[in-house]
Amino acid sequence: MAQPRIIFRAASILSKTRMASTASDKMTPERRSELLQNLADTQNRVAEASKSLTHVPTLVAVSKTKPAWMTSACYEEGQRDFGENSDVDLVNKAKRVGACLLHTG
C-alpha cells in the first residue's frame, strides 16, 4: 500500500516576516535575513516533528499575497513547494523562480 503524502502548509515562513502584503514591497537585507531564518526554523520544526515517519513530508511555503522576491529567496535556499491562490500569481512567480512546484487552491 502506498504511503499517504503528508504536506505541511507553512504560512508562517513568509507571513512572519514583518512587511505589508503587497507585491510592491522591496527586499532589504534585513527582510531577506528574517525570511530565511523563518524558513530554517520551520524546516527544523518539520524535521523534528516527522522523525518517527517512514517517509519525508513535503513542506509547502504559502506564498499567496507575498511579493515574488520572497518566493525567489526561499527558492534560492532550496524550498521547492509553494502555495498560491491565484493562477495569475502562480504563473508570474513560476516565471521568476524557475522550476518549482506551485500549488493552487
N, C-alpha and C positions, 0 to 999 in steps of 0.2 A: 504494500500500500504506500502511495506517495505521501511524503511529509507535508503537512499544511504549511503554506507560506505565511510567515509572520512578518508583518510590516509595522514598524514603529513610525508613526507620523510625528515628527518633531517640529511643531510650530515654534517652539521656544528658541531654536537656533537663531532664526532671523528676527523674531519679534522681540526678543530680549535686548537686542541692540538698540540703544537709545536714539531713535530717529522717527520722523514722521513717515507715513506710509505712502509716499508719492514717488513716482518714477524720476522726478527731477532732483531728488536728494543726491548730493555729491558725496563721493567717498573721501574720507580723510584717513590718514594713517591710524588715528585713534579708533575710528569706527571699524576699520578693517581688522585691527588687532582684537577689538572687543568681539566682533563677529566670529573670528577664527577661534577665540578662546571659548565662546559659546558652543561652537561646533565640536571642539575637542572634548569639552565637558560632557556634552550629550553623547558622543561616541563612547566615552568611558563609562557612562551610566548604562548605556545599552549593553556594552560588553560585559559589565558586571552582572546585570540582570539576566543575561542569557547564558551564563556559564553552564547551567545544567541542561541546556538544549542540545539536541543532537545535530542541529544544523545552524547555520548563521542567519540571523534575521536581517531583513532589509530596513535600513533607516531612510525614511523619506523626509527630506527637508521641505517644509511647506513654504514656498516662495511667493505665494499669491500676495498681491498688493505691495510687494517689495521691489525696489529698483533692481535692474538687471546686474549691476555691479556686485550685489550681494550673492546672486546665483553664481556669477563668474568667480568670485573669490572662494566660495565653497568648492566649486568645481576644481579650481587650481589646487585645493588641499585634498582632493581625492573623493569628494562627495559626488555621487553619480545619479542619485534618485531625487527628484524634486516634485512637489505637488503644486498644481496650478488650477484655478477655477476657470479662467478664460482661455479659450482656444487662441485668441489673438496674442495674449501674453505668452502662452506656451510657445507659439511659433517664433515670436520675437526673441524670447530668451534662448530658445534652442539654436537660433541662428548665431547668437552671440557666444554661447559657451561651447558649441560643437556637439560632439557625441555624448549624450547622456540620456537618461530615461526620465521623461517628464510625464507625470500622471495628471489627469483631469478628473474632476468630479467632486 
